[in-house]
């Protein structure tokens, strides 16, 4: 499948570096403010084939194949739990030195967008989380718990209020300060 104006690129594997360090494939195209697209389970970057062309005129688009999916490496013995997947998202953002990023995720990708934003708030401008997947059980990971709290605080008024603002880091600040609702 080919998407006009987009090419396939790779972040090479980092030997012995831990979770999310395998070879990662991503699609890239466009110029402007960076948008990182995060797909759901058992799909790949082309999951966003209808959205990518709409973004290319105004944005530099990075659609990541999450570890073990699409054309990214399947690492023997690797974890595919949320913290390991989040590490791959953060690796993409940091290794490409992306700033003022908009993270857009669907289902599992939505959770990764939320938790990555909490992990690197200085690099994330906004998050669009669509149909966020709710990891089962209580998490011992404080970042995943914080992402879940922020997801739970998202209400219809939050989206309207946040347009043009900075919901990623402010969500992290609100949740870290103990607020269970979106800022007024």
Secondary structure as UniProt FT lines:
FT   TURN            4..5
FT   STRAND          6..11
FT   TURN            15..16
FT   TURN            19..20
FT   STRAND          24..29
FT   STRAND          33..38
FT   TURN            41..42
FT   HELIX           45..48
FT   HELIX           49..55
FT   TURN            56..58
FT   STRAND          59..64
FT   TURN            67..68
FT   TURN            70..71
FT   TURN            76..77
FT   HELIX           82..95
FT   TURN            96..97
FT   STRAND          101..106
FT   HELIX           108..119
FT   TURN            120..123
FT   STRAND          124..130
FT   HELIX           142..153
FT   HELIX           156..162
FT   TURN            163..164
FT   HELIX           167..176
FT   TURN            177..178
//
